Amino acid sequence: MKISKSAQTAARRIFRLCSPEGHLDEQRMRSVIAKIVADKPRDYRGILAGLSRLVRREEDGKRVVVESARFLDPATEQRVRDSLTNQYGQGLNFEFRTNPDLMGGMKIRVGDDVIDGSVAARIKRLETAFQ
């Protein structure tokens, strides 16, 4: 759906107002959305679409996927959680997976950031260096 500039601007303003101190206040956002749906201001569908995109982007930025070649013990998981929380802030949603294709090490995705410390990535970098 194509969103008009005025709807995008309104959605960004509403999102900022619902995000005091940089953290989305879900209850405030729900009440604002309910008010928009009830009042149906001009281009309200565009505003709701813009809000949906902003909220989805916010949630994707807080999603963390940690892949390792083997199962991580609880102490290692906690160290990873602490380290990433110190670097990216509170409110991260962690998901730990095993991926034998990595051969060793870890691959961590936080939103759009990828930290690849796996053996497979190192081998791939060596392979491209010698070609």
MOWO-V903172 format. One record per residue. N is the residue number from 1. OMEGA is omega as a letter, one per 40 degrees, with the letter a starting at -180 (* if undefined). Layout:
n omega
N OMEGA
N OMEGA
//
This chain:
n omega
1 i
2 a
3 i
4 a
5 a
6 i
7 i
8 i
9 i
10 i
11 i
12 i
13 i
14 i
15 i
16 i
17 i
18 a
19 i
20 i
21 i
22 i
23 a
24 i
25 a
26 a
27 i
28 i
29 i
30 a
31 i
32 i
33 i
34 i
35 i
36 a
37 a
38 a
39 a
40 i
41 i
42 i
43 a
44 i
45 i
46 i
47 i
48 i
49 i
50 i
51 i
52 i
53 a
54 i
55 i
56 i
57 i
58 a
59 i
60 i
61 a
62 a
63 a
64 i
65 i
66 i
67 i
68 a
69 i
70 a
71 i
72 i
73 a
74 a
75 i
76 i
77 a
78 i
79 i
80 i
81 a
82 a
83 a
84 i
85 i
86 a
87 a
88 i
89 a
90 i
91 i
92 i
93 a
94 i
95 a
96 a
97 i
98 a
99 a
100 i
101 i
102 i
103 a
104 i
105 a
106 i
107 a
108 i
109 i
110 a
111 i
112 a
113 i
114 i
115 a
116 i
117 a
118 i
119 i
120 i
121 i
122 i
123 i
124 i
125 i
126 i
127 i
128 i
129 a
130 i
131 *
//
